[in-house]
Amino acid sequence: MAETEFVKRAVRESRLILTRDTLLGERWTVPSCLSLESDSTFDQLRQVIYRLNLRISDDKIFTICLKCNEPLEEAVREKVEGRVPPYVYRTKDRIFKCPRCGHLYWRGTHHDLVMGIISKVLELKGDREDHIS
Ligand SMILES: [Zn+2]
């Protein structure tokens, strides 16, 4: 996506732009832009969590469609059989569906991995319990 297009989309959809491009804010009049200071993904995550004072809650993470930003809804299990891998269908109690694009989501190892990384970020600051419930 060209810079012009994603800046216009961010403004139109009231999104925050996260960028490593320190000059983006000077080239455009962007109401919400956070310039990430580090090349390290871990440090970038820490910067975003603390700069935006994010409250990380296990039941709130991964509740938005990654493709279209729509809040996910719990899917009716019988309707997704055959649309997810058999192992997922057998082992996951809850499967979620995007009402806009139909993409299906479930809590896999990725969820635990991300929550582990977030816990490490918050532990460095010493206030993990204030941010994770
Ligand atoms: Zn979607």
Residues whose N, C-alpha, C, O or C-beta is under 5 A from the ligand:
A	BS01	ZN	C65 K67 C68 E70 C98 R100 C101 G102 H103
